[in-house]
Amino acid sequence: MFPGVTQEGGVGIERISKLIAKAETGGRYTAYAGDRGKGDPSITQMTLTQLRRRYGDWNTAVGAYQFMPGTAIGLAKQMGLDHNKTVFTQQFQDQLNQFHLKQMGYEQFRSGKLSQREFGTRISQQYRALPDPRTGATYSYQY
């Protein structure tokens, strides 16, 4: 699933995050779906509420990890953050992604309680640029 990533290999959540961001947007924190490589520099300066107003809840994925604004707001609330004040900075995008990976079983994967294949399947269902380890195809082809 991830080149050079195994439970035993000491891979950190940061490395997995970088792989996801690279697959999703080439690591561009100002990306939005359909931007053709241009991005929107104001993305990293907007609050989550402002992102929702500009890009809609479920219309356009934004940032390095391509979160839908509604999903980002929901995750931020689970983190105990105010979406009216939380700015979608590069640092926050990384924190949000890591929180999301933990919800999908990162800790269980690291401890060996969840196989690489199962963890890979879970995250490939969330991040469409990643291939499903069961099929080798991405979920983007299913829509």
TIZAGU-642906 format. One record per residue: residue in three letters; residue number from 0; y, z, x of N, C-alpha, C in turn. Coordinates in steps of 0.02 Angstrom, whole numbers, plus 50000, padded with zeros to 5 digits. Example, Ala and Ser with C-alpha at 12.3 -4.5 7.8 and 13.67 -1.06 7.14 Angstrom:
TIZAGU-642906
<rec code="Ala" pos="0" n_py="49716" n_pz="50390" n_px="50660" ca_py="49775" ca_pz="50390" ca_px="50615" c_py="49835" c_pz="50390" c_px="50660"/>
<rec code="Ser" pos="1" n_py="49888" n_pz="50354" n_px="50642" ca_py="49947" ca_pz="50357" ca_px="50684" c_py="50002" c_pz="50394" c_px="50645"/>
***
This chain:
TIZAGU-642906
<rec code="Met" pos="0" n_py="49940" n_pz="50000" n_px="50041" ca_py="50000" ca_pz="50000" ca_px="50000" c_py="50063" c_pz="50000" c_px="50043"/>
<rec code="Phe" pos="1" n_py="50067" n_pz="50049" n_px="50087" ca_py="50124" ca_pz="50053" ca_px="50132" c_py="50099" c_pz="50043" c_px="50203"/>
<rec code="Pro" pos="2" n_py="50124" n_pz="49994" n_px="50239" ca_py="50101" ca_pz="49983" ca_px="50307" c_py="50113" c_pz="50046" c_px="50350"/>
<rec code="Gly" pos="3" n_py="50059" n_pz="50071" n_px="50380" ca_py="50064" ca_pz="50128" ca_px="50424" c_py="50074" c_pz="50194" c_px="50390"/>
<rec code="Val" pos="4" n_py="50066" n_pz="50198" n_px="50324" ca_py="50077" ca_pz="50259" ca_px="50287" c_py="50010" c_pz="50287" c_px="50263"/>
<rec code="Thr" pos="5" n_py="49994" n_pz="50346" n_px="50285" ca_py="49935" ca_pz="50381" ca_px="50261" c_py="49952" c_pz="50454" c_px="50252"/>
<rec code="Gln" pos="6" n_py="49910" n_pz="50490" n_px="50216" ca_py="49921" ca_pz="50562" ca_px="50208" c_py="49921" c_pz="50596" c_px="50276"/>
<rec code="Glu" pos="7" n_py="49875" n_pz="50576" n_px="50319" ca_py="49867" ca_pz="50609" ca_px="50384" c_py="49920" c_pz="50588" c_px="50434"/>
<rec code="Gly" pos="8" n_py="49952" n_pz="50532" n_px="50422" ca_py="49998" ca_pz="50504" ca_px="50471" c_py="50066" c_pz="50538" c_px="50475"/>
<rec code="Gly" pos="9" n_py="50077" n_pz="50589" n_px="50435" ca_py="50139" ca_pz="50625" ca_px="50439" c_py="50199" c_pz="50587" c_px="50411"/>
<rec code="Val" pos="10" n_py="50186" n_pz="50541" n_px="50365" ca_py="50241" ca_pz="50502" ca_px="50338" c_py="50284" c_pz="50547" c_px="50293"/>
<rec code="Gly" pos="11" n_py="50348" n_pz="50540" n_px="50301" ca_py="50393" ca_pz="50579" ca_px="50260" c_py="50418" c_pz="50541" c_px="50200"/>
<rec code="Ile" pos="12" n_py="50445" n_pz="50578" n_px="50154" ca_py="50472" ca_pz="50548" ca_px="50093" c_py="50529" c_pz="50500" c_px="50109"/>
<rec code="Glu" pos="13" n_py="50565" n_pz="50514" n_px="50164" ca_py="50620" ca_pz="50470" ca_px="50184" c_py="50594" c_pz="50401" c_px="50204"/>
<rec code="Arg" pos="14" n_py="50537" n_pz="50399" n_px="50237" ca_py="50509" ca_pz="50334" ca_px="50258" c_py="50486" c_pz="50294" c_px="50197"/>
<rec code="Ile" pos="15" n_py="50454" n_pz="50327" n_px="50151" ca_py="50433" ca_pz="50292" ca_px="50090" c_py="50495" c_pz="50266" c_px="50053"/>
<rec code="Ser" pos="16" n_py="50546" n_pz="50308" n_px="50050" ca_py="50608" ca_pz="50288" ca_px="50017" c_py="50638" c_pz="50226" c_px="50049"/>
<rec code="Lys" pos="17" n_py="50639" n_pz="50224" n_px="50115" ca_py="50666" ca_pz="50165" ca_px="50150" c_py="50626" c_pz="50102" c_px="50135"/>
<rec code="Leu" pos="18" n_py="50560" n_pz="50109" n_px="50131" ca_py="50518" ca_pz="50053" ca_px="50113" c_py="50534" c_pz="50027" c_px="50043"/>
<rec code="Ile" pos="19" n_py="50544" n_pz="50074" n_px="49997" ca_py="50560" ca_pz="50055" ca_px="49928" c_py="50628" c_pz="50019" c_px="49925"/>
<rec code="Ala" pos="20" n_py="50678" n_pz="50049" n_px="49957" ca_py="50745" ca_pz="50019" ca_px="49956" c_py="50744" c_pz="49950" c_px="49988"/>
<rec code="Lys" pos="21" n_py="50707" n_pz="49943" n_px="50042" ca_py="50703" ca_pz="49877" ca_px="50075" c_py="50671" c_pz="49826" c_px="50028"/>
<rec code="Ala" pos="22" n_py="50618" n_pz="49846" n_px="49994" ca_py="50584" ca_pz="49800" ca_px="49948" c_py="50628" c_pz="49783" c_px="49888"/>
<rec code="Glu" pos="23" n_py="50662" n_pz="49833" n_px="49861" ca_py="50702" ca_pz="49823" ca_px="49801" c_py="50766" c_pz="49783" c_px="49813"/>
<rec code="Thr" pos="24" n_py="50803" n_pz="49800" n_px="49866" ca_py="50869" ca_pz="49771" ca_px="49875" c_py="50887" c_pz="49754" c_px="49947"/>
<rec code="Gly" pos="25" n_py="50839" n_pz="49760" n_px="49992" ca_py="50856" ca_pz="49752" ca_px="50062" c_py="50894" c_pz="49812" c_px="50088"/>
<rec code="Gly" pos="26" n_py="50891" n_pz="49868" n_px="50051" ca_py="50925" ca_pz="49929" ca_px="50070" c_py="50999" c_pz="49932" c_px="50053"/>
<rec code="Arg" pos="27" n_py="51020" n_pz="49889" n_px="50007" ca_py="51091" ca_pz="49886" ca_px="49988" c_py="51107" c_pz="49937" c_px="49933"/>
<rec code="Tyr" pos="28" n_py="51146" n_pz="49987" n_px="49949" ca_py="51163" ca_pz="50040" ca_px="49901" c_py="51214" c_pz="50016" c_px="49849"/>
<rec code="Thr" pos="29" n_py="51245" n_pz="49960" n_px="49860" ca_py="51294" ca_pz="49934" ca_px="49812" c_py="51265" c_pz="49877" c_px="49770"/>
<rec code="Ala" pos="30" n_py="51200" n_pz="49868" n_px="49773" ca_py="51167" ca_pz="49813" ca_px="49736" c_py="51164" c_pz="49826" c_px="49661"/>
<rec code="Tyr" pos="31" n_py="51163" n_pz="49772" n_px="49624" ca_py="51147" ca_pz="49776" ca_px="49553" c_py="51105" c_pz="49715" c_px="49536"/>
<rec code="Ala" pos="32" n_py="51063" n_pz="49721" n_px="49486" ca_py="51017" ca_pz="49667" ca_px="49468" c_py="51056" c_pz="49603" c_px="49453"/>
<rec code="Gly" pos="33" n_py="51037" n_pz="49549" n_px="49486" ca_py="51069" ca_pz="49485" ca_px="49475" c_py="51132" c_pz="49473" c_px="49515"/>
<rec code="Asp" pos="34" n_py="51145" n_pz="49515" n_px="49565" ca_py="51208" ca_pz="49508" ca_px="49602" c_py="51208" c_pz="49453" c_px="49655"/>
<rec code="Arg" pos="35" n_py="51150" n_pz="49422" n_px="49666" ca_py="51143" ca_pz="49367" ca_px="49714" c_py="51169" c_pz="49386" c_px="49784"/>
<rec code="Gly" pos="36" n_py="51156" n_pz="49448" n_px="49803" ca_py="51174" ca_pz="49472" ca_px="49869" c_py="51246" c_pz="49495" c_px="49878"/>
<rec code="Lys" pos="37" n_py="51286" n_pz="49491" n_px="49825" ca_py="51357" ca_pz="49510" ca_px="49830" c_py="51367" c_pz="49585" c_px="49825"/>
<rec code="Gly" pos="38" n_py="51333" n_pz="49617" n_px="49779" ca_py="51342" ca_pz="49688" ca_px="49768" c_py="51408" c_pz="49704" c_px="49735"/>
<rec code="Asp" pos="39" n_py="51418" n_pz="49768" n_px="49724" ca_py="51480" ca_pz="49793" ca_px="49695" c_py="51497" c_pz="49857" c_px="49733"/>
<rec code="Pro" pos="40" n_py="51546" n_pz="49853" n_px="49779" ca_py="51562" ca_pz="49911" ca_px="49820" c_py="51582" c_pz="49973" c_px="49780"/>
<rec code="Ser" pos="41" n_py="51605" n_pz="49964" n_px="49719" ca_py="51626" ca_pz="50022" ca_px="49679" c_py="51567" c_pz="50062" c_px="49653"/>
<rec code="Ile" pos="42" n_py="51506" n_pz="50034" n_px="49656" ca_py="51447" ca_pz="50070" ca_px="49631" c_py="51441" c_pz="50139" c_px="49664"/>
<rec code="Thr" pos="43" n_py="51451" n_pz="50142" n_px="49729" ca_py="51442" ca_pz="50206" ca_px="49765" c_py="51502" c_pz="50253" c_px="49757"/>
<rec code="Gln" pos="44" n_py="51551" n_pz="50232" n_px="49718" ca_py="51610" ca_pz="50274" ca_px="49705" c_py="51613" c_pz="50297" c_px="49632"/>
<rec code="Met" pos="45" n_py="51568" n_pz="50271" n_px="49590" ca_py="51569" ca_pz="50287" ca_px="49519" c_py="51526" c_pz="50348" c_px="49503"/>
<rec code="Thr" pos="46" n_py="51546" n_pz="50384" n_px="49451" ca_py="51502" ca_pz="50436" ca_px="49424" c_py="51446" c_pz="50402" c_px="49385"/>
<rec code="Leu" pos="47" n_py="51395" n_pz="50439" n_px="49369" ca_py="51340" ca_pz="50411" ca_px="49330" c_py="51364" c_pz="50388" c_px="49261"/>
<rec code="Thr" pos="48" n_py="51411" n_pz="50424" n_px="49233" ca_py="51439" ca_pz="50404" ca_px="49168" c_py="51477" c_pz="50338" c_px="49174"/>
<rec code="Gln" pos="49" n_py="51514" n_pz="50329" n_px="49228" ca_py="51549" ca_pz="50266" ca_px="49238" c_py="51500" c_pz="50208" c_px="49249"/>
<rec code="Leu" pos="50" n_py="51445" n_pz="50221" n_px="49284" ca_py="51394" ca_pz="50169" ca_px="49292" c_py="51366" c_pz="50148" c_px="49225"/>
<rec code="Arg" pos="51" n_py="51354" n_pz="50197" n_px="49182" ca_py="51327" ca_pz="50182" ca_px="49115" c_py="51376" c_pz="50138" c_px="49077"/>
<rec code="Arg" pos="52" n_py="51440" n_pz="50155" n_px="49081" ca_py="51490" ca_pz="50115" ca_px="49045" c_py="51492" c_pz="50043" c_px="49070"/>
<rec code="Arg" pos="53" n_py="51489" n_pz="50035" n_px="49136" ca_py="51495" ca_pz="49968" ca_px="49164" c_py="51430" c_pz="49927" c_px="49157"/>
<rec code="Tyr" pos="54" n_py="51373" n_pz="49959" n_px="49169" ca_py="51311" ca_pz="49921" ca_px="49172" c_py="51263" c_pz="49934" c_px="49114"/>
<rec code="Gly" pos="55" n_py="51280" n_pz="49979" n_px="49069" ca_py="51237" ca_pz="49993" ca_px="49012" c_py="51180" c_pz="50040" c_px="49031"/>
<rec code="Asp" pos="56" n_py="51148" n_pz="50070" n_px="48981" ca_py="51093" ca_pz="50116" ca_px="48994" c_py="51032" c_pz="50081" c_px="49022"/>
<rec code="Trp" pos="57" n_py="51014" n_pz="50024" n_px="48992" ca_py="50950" ca_pz="49993" ca_px="49008" c_py="50956" c_pz="49918" c_px="49023"/>
<rec code="Asn" pos="58" n_py="51018" n_pz="49895" n_px="49037" ca_py="51028" ca_pz="49824" ca_px="49047" c_py="51024" c_pz="49802" c_px="49119"/>
<rec code="Thr" pos="59" n_py="51053" n_pz="49840" n_px="49165" ca_py="51059" ca_pz="49818" ca_px="49234" c_py="51041" c_pz="49875" c_px="49281"/>
<rec code="Ala" pos="60" n_py="50993" n_pz="49863" n_px="49325" ca_py="50975" ca_pz="49911" ca_px="49376" c_py="51027" c_pz="49910" c_px="49431"/>
<rec code="Val" pos="61" n_py="51040" n_pz="49969" n_px="49460" ca_py="51093" ca_pz="49976" ca_px="49511" c_py="51069" c_pz="50016" c_px="49570"/>
<rec code="Gly" pos="62" n_py="51102" n_pz="50004" n_px="49627" ca_py="51090" ca_pz="50043" ca_px="49687" c_py="51031" c_pz="50019" c_px="49727"/>
<rec code="Ala" pos="63" n_py="51019" n_pz="50051" n_px="49783" ca_py="50966" ca_pz="50031" ca_px="49830" c_py="50898" c_pz="50033" c_px="49798"/>
<rec code="Tyr" pos="64" n_py="50887" n_pz="50080" n_px="49752" ca_py="50821" ca_pz="50089" ca_px="49721" c_py="50816" c_pz="50058" c_px="49652"/>
<rec code="Gln" pos="65" n_py="50870" n_pz="50026" n_px="49630" ca_py="50872" ca_pz="49991" ca_px="49566" c_py="50856" c_pz="50036" c_px="49507"/>
<rec code="Phe" pos="66" n_py="50893" n_pz="50090" n_px="49502" ca_py="50887" ca_pz="50134" ca_px="49444" c_py="50928" c_pz="50105" c_px="49386"/>
<rec code="Met" pos="67" n_py="50901" n_pz="50110" n_px="49327" ca_py="50940" ca_pz="50096" ca_px="49267" c_py="50988" c_pz="50156" c_px="49260"/>
<rec code="Pro" pos="68" n_py="51051" n_pz="50145" n_px="49240" ca_py="51096" ca_pz="50201" ca_px="49233" c_py="51069" c_pz="50257" c_px="49188"/>
<rec code="Gly" pos="69" n_py="51037" n_pz="50238" n_px="49133" ca_py="51008" ca_pz="50289" ca_px="49088" c_py="50955" c_pz="50331" c_px="49122"/>
<rec code="Thr" pos="70" n_py="50914" n_pz="50299" n_px="49163" ca_py="50863" ca_pz="50335" ca_px="49201" c_py="50895" c_pz="50382" c_px="49252"/>
<rec code="Ala" pos="71" n_py="50945" n_pz="50357" n_px="49287" ca_py="50981" ca_pz="50398" ca_px="49337" c_py="51011" c_pz="50460" c_px="49304"/>
<rec code="Ile" pos="72" n_py="51041" n_pz="50451" n_px="49245" ca_py="51070" ca_pz="50507" ca_px="49209" c_py="51016" c_pz="50557" c_px="49189"/>
<rec code="Gly" pos="73" n_py="50961" n_pz="50532" n_px="49163" ca_py="50906" ca_pz="50577" ca_px="49143" c_py="50879" c_pz="50617" c_px="49202"/>
<rec code="Leu" pos="74" n_py="50870" n_pz="50584" n_px="49259" ca_py="50845" ca_pz="50619" ca_px="49318" c_py="50896" c_pz="50670" c_px="49344"/>
<rec code="Ala" pos="75" n_py="50960" n_pz="50651" n_px="49343" ca_py="51013" ca_pz="50697" ca_px="49366" c_py="51014" c_pz="50759" c_px="49322"/>
<rec code="Lys" pos="76" n_py="51006" n_pz="50751" n_px="49257" ca_py="51003" ca_pz="50809" ca_px="49212" c_py="50944" c_pz="50854" c_px="49230"/>
<rec code="Gln" pos="77" n_py="50886" n_pz="50823" n_px="49245" ca_py="50828" ca_pz="50863" ca_px="49265" c_py="50841" c_pz="50900" c_px="49330"/>
<rec code="Met" pos="78" n_py="50884" n_pz="50873" n_px="49372" ca_py="50903" ca_pz="50905" ca_px="49435" c_py="50956" c_pz="50958" c_px="49425"/>
<rec code="Gly" pos="79" n_py="50980" n_pz="50965" n_px="49363" ca_py="51032" ca_pz="51014" ca_px="49347" c_py="51102" c_pz="50992" c_px="49364"/>
<rec code="Leu" pos="80" n_py="51113" n_pz="50927" n_px="49367" ca_py="51178" ca_pz="50899" ca_px="49385" c_py="51215" c_pz="50872" c_px="49324"/>
<rec code="Asp" pos="81" n_py="51280" n_pz="50873" n_px="49327" ca_py="51323" ca_pz="50847" ca_px="49274" c_py="51336" c_pz="50773" c_px="49287"/>
<rec code="His" pos="82" n_py="51311" n_pz="50730" n_px="49243" ca_py="51319" ca_pz="50657" ca_px="49253" c_py="51391" c_pz="50634" c_px="49248"/>
<rec code="Asn" pos="83" n_py="51435" n_pz="50675" n_px="49219" ca_py="51506" ca_pz="50658" ca_px="49217" c_py="51541" c_pz="50670" c_px="49283"/>
<rec code="Lys" pos="84" n_py="51510" n_pz="50710" n_px="49326" ca_py="51540" ca_pz="50727" ca_px="49391" c_py="51501" c_pz="50701" c_px="49451"/>
<rec code="Thr" pos="85" n_py="51438" n_pz="50684" n_px="49441" ca_py="51395" ca_pz="50663" ca_px="49497" c_py="51410" c_pz="50590" c_px="49514"/>
<rec code="Val" pos="86" n_py="51429" n_pz="50579" n_px="49577" ca_py="51446" ca_pz="50513" ca_px="49602" c_py="51384" c_pz="50481" c_px="49632"/>
<rec code="Phe" pos="87" n_py="51375" n_pz="50417" n_px="49619" ca_py="51316" ca_pz="50379" ca_px="49640" c_py="51323" c_pz="50356" c_px="49713"/>
<rec code="Thr" pos="88" n_py="51335" n_pz="50403" n_px="49758" ca_py="51343" ca_pz="50389" ca_px="49829" c_py="51276" c_pz="50370" c_px="49860"/>
<rec code="Gln" pos="89" n_py="51278" n_pz="50346" n_px="49921" ca_py="51216" ca_pz="50330" ca_px="49957" c_py="51173" c_pz="50393" c_px="49963"/>
<rec code="Gln" pos="90" n_py="51203" n_pz="50449" n_px="49980" ca_py="51166" ca_pz="50511" ca_px="49987" c_py="51134" c_pz="50532" c_px="49921"/>
<rec code="Phe" pos="91" n_py="51172" n_pz="50526" n_px="49866" ca_py="51144" ca_pz="50545" ca_px="49802" c_py="51088" c_pz="50498" c_px="49781"/>
<rec code="Gln" pos="92" n_py="51095" n_pz="50434" n_px="49794" ca_py="51041" ca_pz="50386" ca_px="49778" c_py="50977" c_pz="50406" c_px="49814"/>
<rec code="Asp" pos="93" n_py="50983" n_pz="50425" n_px="49877" ca_py="50924" ca_pz="50447" ca_px="49915" c_py="50894" c_pz="50510" c_px="49884"/>
<rec code="Gln" pos="94" n_py="50936" n_pz="50558" n_px="49867" ca_py="50912" ca_pz="50620" ca_px="49836" c_py="50878" c_pz="50606" c_px="49769"/>
<rec code="Leu" pos="95" n_py="50908" n_pz="50563" n_px="49730" ca_py="50881" ca_pz="50545" ca_px="49665" c_py="50813" c_pz="50512" c_px="49672"/>
<rec code="Asn" pos="96" n_py="50807" n_pz="50467" n_px="49719" ca_py="50744" ca_pz="50433" ca_px="49731" c_py="50691" c_pz="50482" c_px="49754"/>
<rec code="Gln" pos="97" n_py="50708" n_pz="50528" n_px="49799" ca_py="50660" ca_pz="50576" ca_px="49823" c_py="50637" c_pz="50623" c_px="49767"/>
<rec code="Phe" pos="98" n_py="50683" n_pz="50643" n_px="49724" ca_py="50665" ca_pz="50684" ca_px="49666" c_py="50616" c_pz="50645" c_px="49622"/>
<rec code="His" pos="99" n_py="50630" n_pz="50581" n_px="49611" ca_py="50587" ca_pz="50539" ca_px="49570" c_py="50518" c_pz="50532" c_px="49601"/>
<rec code="Leu" pos="100" n_py="50514" n_pz="50522" n_px="49667" ca_py="50450" ca_pz="50516" ca_px="49701" c_py="50409" c_pz="50580" c_px="49694"/>
<rec code="Lys" pos="101" n_py="50442" n_pz="50636" n_px="49697" ca_py="50407" ca_pz="50700" ca_px="49688" c_py="50379" c_pz="50706" c_px="49617"/>
<rec code="Gln" pos="102" n_py="50417" n_pz="50683" n_px="49569" ca_py="50391" ca_pz="50683" ca_px="49500" c_py="50330" c_pz="50639" c_px="49492"/>
<rec code="Met" pos="103" n_py="50326" n_pz="50587" n_px="49532" ca_py="50269" ca_pz="50540" ca_px="49528" c_py="50210" c_pz="50562" c_px="49571"/>
<rec code="Gly" pos="104" n_py="50215" n_pz="50620" n_px="49603" ca_py="50157" ca_pz="50647" ca_px="49638" c_py="50160" c_pz="50645" c_px="49714"/>
<rec code="Tyr" pos="105" n_py="50220" n_pz="50639" n_px="49743" ca_py="50225" ca_pz="50636" ca_px="49815" c_py="50192" c_pz="50696" c_px="49849"/>
<rec code="Glu" pos="106" n_py="50205" n_pz="50756" n_px="49825" ca_py="50177" ca_pz="50816" ca_px="49856" c_py="50101" c_pz="50816" c_px="49853"/>
<rec code="Gln" pos="107" n_py="50073" n_pz="50794" n_px="49796" ca_py="50000" ca_pz="50789" ca_px="49789" c_py="49972" c_pz="50736" c_px="49837"/>
<rec code="Phe" pos="108" n_py="50008" n_pz="50681" n_px="49845" ca_py="49988" ca_pz="50629" ca_px="49892" c_py="49986" c_pz="50657" c_px="49963"/>
<rec code="Arg" pos="109" n_py="50039" n_pz="50692" n_px="49982" ca_py="50044" ca_pz="50719" ca_px="50050" c_py="49989" c_pz="50770" c_px="50064"/>
<rec code="Ser" pos="110" n_py="49969" n_pz="50809" n_px="50013" ca_py="49919" ca_pz="50861" ca_px="50023" c_py="49848" c_pz="50833" c_px="50017"/>
<rec code="Gly" pos="111" n_py="49841" n_pz="50769" n_px="49999" ca_py="49775" ca_pz="50739" ca_px="49993" c_py="49743" c_pz="50747" c_px="49925"/>
<rec code="Lys" pos="112" n_py="49780" n_pz="50776" n_px="49878" ca_py="49753" ca_pz="50785" ca_px="49810" c_py="49761" c_pz="50722" c_px="49767"/>
<rec code="Leu" pos="113" n_py="49801" n_pz="50675" n_px="49792" ca_py="49812" ca_pz="50612" ca_px="49757" c_py="49803" c_pz="50557" c_px="49809"/>
<rec code="Ser" pos="114" n_py="49761" n_pz="50509" n_px="49792" ca_py="49747" ca_pz="50455" ca_px="49840" c_py="49808" c_pz="50410" c_px="49850"/>
<rec code="Gln" pos="115" n_py="49808" n_pz="50376" n_px="49907" ca_py="49861" ca_pz="50328" ca_px="49920" c_py="49862" c_pz="50274" c_px="49866"/>
<rec code="Arg" pos="116" n_py="49804" n_pz="50253" n_px="49845" ca_py="49799" ca_pz="50201" ca_px="49793" c_py="49831" c_pz="50225" c_px="49727"/>
<rec code="Glu" pos="117" n_py="49816" n_pz="50287" n_px="49707" ca_py="49844" ca_pz="50312" ca_px="49644" c_py="49919" c_pz="50322" c_px="49650"/>
<rec code="Phe" pos="118" n_py="49941" n_pz="50350" n_px="49706" ca_py="50013" ca_pz="50360" ca_px="49716" c_py="50048" c_pz="50291" c_px="49718"/>
<rec code="Gly" pos="119" n_py="50018" n_pz="50244" n_px="49753" ca_py="50045" ca_pz="50177" ca_px="49756" c_py="50050" c_pz="50144" c_px="49687"/>
<rec code="Thr" pos="120" n_py="49999" n_pz="50156" n_px="49646" ca_py="50000" ca_pz="50129" ca_px="49578" c_py="50057" c_pz="50159" c_px="49538"/>
<rec code="Arg" pos="121" n_py="50064" n_pz="50224" n_px="49543" ca_py="50118" ca_pz="50257" ca_px="49506" c_py="50187" c_pz="50231" c_px="49525"/>
<rec code="Ile" pos="122" n_py="50199" n_pz="50225" n_px="49590" ca_py="50266" ca_pz="50203" ca_px="49609" c_py="50276" c_pz="50128" c_px="49599"/>
<rec code="Ser" pos="123" n_py="50223" n_pz="50090" n_px="49602" ca_py="50231" ca_pz="50018" ca_px="49589" c_py="50249" c_pz="50005" c_px="49516"/>
<rec code="Gln" pos="124" n_py="50231" n_pz="50051" n_px="49472" ca_py="50249" ca_pz="50044" ca_px="49402" c_py="50323" c_pz="50059" c_px="49390"/>
<rec code="Gln" pos="125" n_py="50354" n_pz="50096" n_px="49436" ca_py="50424" ca_pz="50113" ca_px="49430" c_py="50469" c_pz="50066" c_px="49470"/>
<rec code="Tyr" pos="126" n_py="50445" n_pz="50044" n_px="49527" ca_py="50484" ca_pz="50001" ca_px="49571" c_py="50451" c_pz="49933" c_px="49572"/>
<rec code="Arg" pos="127" n_py="50479" n_pz="49887" n_px="49535" ca_py="50448" ca_pz="49822" ca_px="49522" c_py="50438" c_pz="49779" c_px="49584"/>
<rec code="Ala" pos="128" n_py="50474" n_pz="49792" n_px="49637" ca_py="50466" ca_pz="49751" ca_px="49698" c_py="50404" c_pz="49771" c_px="49737"/>
<rec code="Leu" pos="129" n_py="50374" n_pz="49828" n_px="49721" ca_py="50314" ca_pz="49850" ca_px="49758" c_py="50251" c_pz="49824" c_px="49724"/>
<rec code="Pro" pos="130" n_py="50203" n_pz="49801" n_px="49763" ca_py="50141" ca_pz="49777" ca_px="49733" c_py="50097" c_pz="49833" c_px="49709"/>
<rec code="Asp" pos="131" n_py="50063" n_pz="49822" n_px="49654" ca_py="50013" ca_pz="49868" ca_px="49629" c_py="49953" c_pz="49863" c_px="49676"/>
<rec code="Pro" pos="132" n_py="49931" n_pz="49919" n_px="49705" ca_py="49876" ca_pz="49915" ca_px="49753" c_py="49810" c_pz="49892" c_px="49722"/>
<rec code="Arg" pos="133" n_py="49805" n_pz="49895" n_px="49656" ca_py="49744" ca_pz="49874" ca_px="49623" c_py="49740" c_pz="49798" c_px="49617"/>
<rec code="Thr" pos="134" n_py="49799" n_pz="49766" n_px="49612" ca_py="49799" ca_pz="49693" ca_px="49599" c_py="49835" c_pz="49653" c_px="49653"/>
<rec code="Gly" pos="135" n_py="49879" n_pz="49686" n_px="49691" ca_py="49920" ca_pz="49651" ca_px="49740" c_py="49981" c_pz="49617" c_px="49709"/>
<rec code="Ala" pos="136" n_py="49986" n_pz="49617" n_px="49643" ca_py="50043" ca_pz="49586" ca_px="49609" c_py="50094" c_pz="49640" c_px="49592"/>
<rec code="Thr" pos="137" n_py="50157" n_pz="49619" n_px="49587" ca_py="50209" ca_pz="49666" ca_px="49567" c_py="50214" c_pz="49667" c_px="49491"/>
<rec code="Tyr" pos="138" n_py="50242" n_pz="49720" n_px="49465" ca_py="50252" ca_pz="49725" ca_px="49393" c_py="50306" c_pz="49678" c_px="49368"/>
<rec code="Ser" pos="139" n_py="50348" n_pz="49654" n_px="49413" ca_py="50401" ca_pz="49607" ca_px="49391" c_py="50371" c_pz="49544" c_px="49362"/>
<rec code="Tyr" pos="140" n_py="50311" n_pz="49527" n_px="49382" ca_py="50278" ca_pz="49467" ca_px="49356" c_py="50251" c_pz="49478" c_px="49285"/>
<rec code="Gln" pos="141" n_py="50249" n_pz="49540" n_px="49263" ca_py="50223" ca_pz="49555" ca_px="49197" c_py="50277" c_pz="49553" c_px="49143"/>
<rec code="Tyr" pos="142" n_py="50340" n_pz="49543" n_px="49162" ca_py="50393" ca_pz="49543" ca_px="49113" c_py="50425" c_pz="49475" c_px="49108"/>
***
